[in-house]
Every structure is written in structure tokens, then in C-alpha cells.
Amino acid sequence: MQKIYCLSGLGADERIFSNIKIDNAELIHLPWPAYDEHDEIPCYAQKMSSMIKDDNPILLGVSFGGMLAVEIAKMRAVKKVIIVSSAKTGSEIPHFGKFMKFVVMKQIVPASFYTWPNRFVLKLFGATTDTEKEMLKGVFTSSDGHLVRWAMKAIQLWRNTTYPEPIVHIHGDADKIITPQYIHANYWIKGGSHIMIYNRAAEINAIINKELSNVNNL
């Protein structure tokens, strides 16, 4: 049975992957290592990479986790990288606007703000059913607000321009967080929101199974 190392979004835990079912695979969720305030995404990716003991791993990254997966793939050999609702380069990340960028870069907002799942945020992420809202609320309230605040700044500082070949990018055309206009994806999920790894899992499972089948048949 092959192992798939899962990297979740900003401060999120393994619940976001709860509907992902891959044939003959074990999903291993990577916890968040300690960060330094001066860490940038490549530095933090190196810390996450050190937790992966297998050679040529398969990585599945969502949102911020996808950016980390890209950086890991630049520093070690990987069998496959699949990113969902994420970005491969800095140019695929939407602009925050001057005011929001100032707020994020100066870390003006208290860390507790990032663990508050208000109605606007739930809608922005694409949670519409009671189940989706409860899942997302649980993820938010149990996340580390300090980590999220640091990561928001790190994303703004990410200037990556390259990525290795074995990356498959799956994105939703209704994503309101990492908006689709800058994205160059291999697969588009029609109507897919930022939490489509959870609420459109059947389609994503099919894509991942297809991609891994192609790799395993080589």
C-alpha cells in the first residue's frame, strides 16, 4: 500500500481530508511543525520535508499546503505532487489590495481573529450545508491563530517562479480565496469552492486515482 502525505490549508487539521479515499493508499497527515517568525515558505517547507522519511514520496497539498508541497518538490525527489485549491507560483496568488496587504504584513489583526469562523468567512470558503459549516467551524476554532497570521504574511512574501514537472493542479472555478483568473490548472472542477477537497471529494478522488494509476503503470 502506497503512502500519500497530506498537507492541509492554513492551520487546518486532517478533517479537511476526511472524504478523500484513494485506492490502495494510506493517507498520512503531516502536523504543523514549530515556525520562526522570520521563516518564509521555503524554510518552513524544509521543516515539513524533514518529517517525511520515505524516498520519492507522494504529496497531496491543499491551499497553503499545496504551496509547501511545491517547495518540498523543489528540494527533494518526489513521485508525484497533487495540489488542490492552491498555487504553484507567486503569480497565481491573487492580490490582497493595498490596505489588506498592509494589515497582513504588519500583523495588525490579533491572532484570535483567524480562529473566528464568522458567516462571511464560511461563505467565502464555500461552506453552504450545515455539515460543511460545522466542519469548517471546527477547523477554525481548533487552529493556531498565530500560525495562520504568520502564514498569511509568508504567502505575501512568496516569490516562487518555478516548479518541478510531476505536479498536478486541481482547482475550482468558483474559488473565492485563490481566485481562478491567475490559475493554470490541469483539472478544473466546475462550481468548486475553496473547500472542494471536502465537498467535491468524489470528483477529486477520481482525478487522484487516475493520476496515481498512470504513475504506478510506468
Secondary structure, DSSP 8 states (H G I E B T S, - for coil): -EEEEEE-STT--GGGGTT---TTEEEEE-------TT--HHHHHHHHHTT--SSS-EEEEETHHHHHHHHHHHHS--SEEEEES--SSGGGS----HHHHHHHHHT-S-GGGGG---HHHHHHHT--SHHHHHHHHHHHHHS-HHHHHHHHHHHHH-------SSEEEEEETT-SSS-GGG---SEEETT--TTHHHHTHHHHHHHHHHHHHHHHT-
